[in-house]
């Protein structure tokens, strides 16, 4: 799989991290170098780690579904993309008042919530026989960078872009799924 394809997948996955970081930044609850570092580091770490876990799960079943792997990859990417779009089009919810979401259980919950999609993508990557270590590193790095950007922008711009970034991420993942399907069928 070409670099730019994995890079687009990484951007699509990182949109959740960006949106959450934007919201956290807007709330002004994670201010300073340490909270900023904790947030973007953990988002990147969990995105990369969940990609590896998904790949590991995928490698155990790949021999049984090799003849339909492109359909499975397409289905997973479209499912994740549609879920992201649905979340992005939903109404803005009231965020609970949390003093610093870059600490403790709140940080872990946010990290897991933003990286669940990476598990499905990791499974897709196993089906496509991609170098997963490199892909996970790229996905984690892009997620960390976009989390940092989201946090910094959130401090400046407010929450108005949060939901639209999630929609854009979903569209990117669906586009990648279509590309995988078309390249295997044609």
URGI-V888195 format. One record per residue. N is the residue number from 1. RES is the residue in one letter. PHI is phi in radians with two decimals (NA if undefined). Layout:
BEGIN
N_RES_PHI, N_RES_PHI
END
This chain:
BEGIN
1_X_NA, 2_X_-1.14, 3_X_-0.94, 4_X_-1.11, 5_X_-1.20, 6_X_-1.16, 7_X_-1.09, 8_X_-1.16, 9_X_-1.07, 10_X_-1.06, 11_X_-1.13, 12_X_-1.04, 13_X_-1.18, 14_X_-1.32, 15_X_-1.11, 16_X_-1.10, 17_X_-1.06, 18_X_-1.06, 19_X_-1.11, 20_X_-1.16, 21_X_-1.10, 22_X_-1.07, 23_X_-1.12, 24_X_-1.11, 25_X_-1.10, 26_X_-1.11, 27_X_-1.22, 28_X_1.22, 29_X_-1.68, 30_X_-2.11, 31_X_-1.93, 32_X_1.96, 33_X_-1.19, 34_X_-1.14, 35_X_-1.08, 36_X_-1.09, 37_X_-1.08, 38_X_-1.00, 39_X_-1.16, 40_X_-1.24, 41_X_-1.13, 42_X_-1.19, 43_X_-1.08, 44_X_-1.15, 45_X_-1.06, 46_X_-1.20, 47_X_-1.06, 48_X_-1.13, 49_X_-1.12, 50_X_-1.19, 51_X_-1.09, 52_X_-1.11, 53_X_-1.10, 54_X_-1.10, 55_X_-1.07, 56_X_-1.05, 57_X_-1.12, 58_X_-1.15, 59_X_-1.15, 60_X_-1.36, 61_X_-1.99, 62_X_-1.09, 63_X_-1.18, 64_X_-1.50, 65_X_-2.20, 66_X_-1.03, 67_X_-1.28, 68_X_-2.14, 69_X_-1.05, 70_X_-1.16, 71_X_-1.22, 72_X_-1.15, 73_X_-1.06, 74_X_-1.02, 75_X_-1.06, 76_X_-1.14, 77_X_-1.16, 78_X_-1.18, 79_X_-1.03, 80_X_-1.11, 81_X_-1.08, 82_X_-1.14, 83_X_-1.10, 84_X_-1.16, 85_X_-1.11, 86_X_-1.05, 87_X_-1.12, 88_X_-1.25, 89_X_-1.56, 90_X_-1.23, 91_X_-1.25, 92_X_-1.15, 93_X_-1.64, 94_X_-1.30, 95_X_-1.44, 96_X_-1.17, 97_X_-1.36, 98_X_-2.03, 99_X_-1.00, 100_X_-2.56, 101_X_-1.28, 102_X_-1.65, 103_X_-2.26, 104_X_0.99, 105_X_-1.10, 106_X_-1.08, 107_X_-1.10, 108_X_-1.12, 109_X_-1.11, 110_X_-1.12, 111_X_-1.12, 112_X_-1.19, 113_X_-1.06, 114_X_-1.43, 115_X_-1.99, 116_X_-1.02, 117_X_-1.08, 118_X_-1.15, 119_X_-1.10, 120_X_-1.15, 121_X_-1.18, 122_X_-1.04, 123_X_-1.09, 124_X_-1.08, 125_X_-1.13, 126_X_-1.14, 127_X_-1.21, 128_X_-1.68, 129_X_0.97, 130_X_-1.72, 131_X_-1.16, 132_X_-1.27, 133_X_-1.12, 134_X_-1.12, 135_X_-1.11, 136_X_-1.14, 137_X_-1.10, 138_X_-1.14, 139_X_-1.09, 140_X_-1.13, 141_X_-1.15, 142_X_-1.11, 143_X_-1.11, 144_X_-1.12, 145_X_-1.12, 146_X_-1.19, 147_X_-1.13, 148_X_-1.09, 149_X_-1.07, 150_X_-1.06, 151_X_-1.13, 152_X_-1.17, 153_X_-1.17, 154_X_-1.02, 155_X_-1.11, 156_X_-1.75, 157_X_-1.88, 158_X_1.61, 159_X_-1.56, 160_X_-1.10, 161_X_-1.68, 162_X_-0.97, 163_X_-1.21, 164_X_-1.19, 165_X_-1.19, 166_X_-1.16, 167_X_-1.11, 168_X_-1.06, 169_X_-1.06, 170_X_-1.12, 171_X_-1.10, 172_X_-1.08, 173_X_-1.13, 174_X_-1.13, 175_X_-1.06, 176_X_-1.13, 177_X_-1.06, 178_X_-1.11, 179_X_-1.10, 180_X_-1.04, 181_X_-1.11, 182_X_-1.12, 183_X_-1.19, 184_X_-1.52, 185_X_-1.47, 186_X_-1.42
END
